[in-house]
Amino acid sequence: MRAVVCRDLGEPETLVIEDHDPRPLGPGQVRLRVRACGVNYVDALFVQGRYQIKPPLPFVPGSEVAGEVVEVGSEVANFGEDSWAVGDRAFASVGLGGYSSEVTVAASSLVRVPDALSDAQAATMGQSYATAWFALTRRTQLQADEWVVALGAAGGVGLAVIDVARALGARVLAAASDDDKVQLCIQRGAHSVVNYGTQPDPSAFKDAVREATGGGADVVVDTVGGVLAEAGLRSLKEFGRLVVVGFATGTIPSLPANQVLLRNRTVVGVDWGAWAMGHGAENAVVMAEVMALAAEGKIKPVEPSSRPLAEAPAVLRELLERQVVGKVCLVP
Ligand SMILES: NC(=O)c1ccc[n+]([C@@H]2O[C@H](COP(=O)([O-])OP(=O)(O)OC[C@H]3O[C@@H](n4cnc5c(N)ncnc54)[C@H](OP(=O)(O)O)[C@@H]3O)[C@@H](O)[C@H]2O)c1
């Protein structure tokens, strides 16, 4: 098997490609040939040592894969709903290890991939889609006709927020930093857009949201942090919710409590990854729900651009420098 390995924390360029012998399967495990591995901002954080969890070195980055079962271990059910057989398509959240030609995972953690999804689309269903779905249905309950603002809307989570919010019948204002990103959001169904530029003016952003939404947003999903977090909070109408998902700017915001009090607003945190690890059965329901939405055509992930495994460092560099419009996956 071939994998992208992080031997020393640092810039993505320090990653190396290595060939290893395949791992023997344990009881209850399957071997999945990786057809696509989702590339996410969090992968870069792991490699740089900036994520809250610091795995022991060396490790293989990559938290979500889609592929085909090529070997089934002992004690894997061979009948009923939980059965897995060679040739089945599956998605797996693997935590780490995804930038690889194959992974060994517990069969119980696999999720069936509907025909409606390509392998590359399927490889976005965890970090991007499960996060967006968990945020908008579990951490807040987005209602039909409410206005939701997606910050960093042309990124992985942002695009999923647009898609999921539309499926829930909400109206979406997509906010991003340049014209290409804004155009993609329009193509993806955003009802309104704001181009906040690479150096956002928080006051102008708040005013633009209030104007576009006719008085203020119901929900702001923040994946960027920095100055836009407070601007997003200030743009909320009465009973509005600021949903804190991430800090792609690298700046964790401090929010003024008076702006939470005013208009009876709420600030809600989202930590899908840690929750999913600790709540396997409930996360299986979340995953089943997003896969069902895809199967029914109610959501349709953007088709990621596919890059070879060896380009992992270049792709992570592009993510860190805000050059990616849409999603990228690695194809071993
Ligand atoms: N809490 C959770 O459960 C959870 C789950 C998944 C992801 N996350 C976090 O959510 C954030 C977004 O993840 P993602 O996968 O959507 O990332 P992504 O695809 O890279 O998108 C992030 C977006 O952030 C914006 N951005 C603003 N300043 C940036 C900067 N200095 N560098 C890079 N991007 C910048 C970019 O849009 P513009 O250029 O348009 O501003 C970019 O499109 C990350 O911090 C990630 O760790 C959290």
The ligand as an ORCA input file, in Angstrom:
! r2SCAN-3c Opt
* xyz 0 1
  N     -16.278     21.903     14.387
  C     -16.378     20.906     13.527
  O     -17.022     19.895     13.780
  C     -15.686     21.049     12.203
  C     -15.899     20.132     11.164
  C     -15.309     20.360      9.924
  C     -14.484     21.477      9.752
  N     -14.255     22.309     10.803
  C     -13.409     23.505     10.653
  O     -14.094     24.414      9.805
  C     -13.136     25.208      9.111
  C     -13.441     25.133      7.630
  O     -13.210     23.801      7.170
  P     -13.359     23.437      5.626
  O     -13.029     22.013      5.493
  O     -14.630     23.982      5.139
  O     -12.164     24.313      5.027
  P     -11.961     24.877      3.550
  O     -12.614     23.999      2.560
  O     -10.510     25.163      3.441
  O     -12.773     26.254      3.582
  C     -12.400     27.228      4.500
  C     -12.759     28.587      3.951
  O     -12.311     29.524      4.920
  C     -12.014     30.741      4.297
  N     -10.804     31.364      4.857
  C     -10.779     32.571      5.424
  N      -9.537     32.867      5.818
  C      -8.767     31.834      5.494
  C      -7.371     31.576      5.646
  N      -6.543     32.468      6.221
  N      -6.896     30.404      5.199
  C      -7.726     29.498      4.633
  N      -9.066     29.681      4.461
  C      -9.573     30.858      4.884
  C     -11.850     30.448      2.813
  O     -12.918     31.123      2.169
  P     -12.791     32.651      1.736
  O     -11.490     32.806      1.015
  O     -13.959     32.803      0.868
  O     -12.844     33.443      3.006
  C     -12.057     28.942      2.663
  O     -12.837     28.632      1.522
  C     -11.763     24.686      9.504
  O     -11.252     25.500     10.543
  C     -12.049     23.284     10.017
  O     -11.078     22.831     10.925
  C     -14.846     22.122     12.010
*
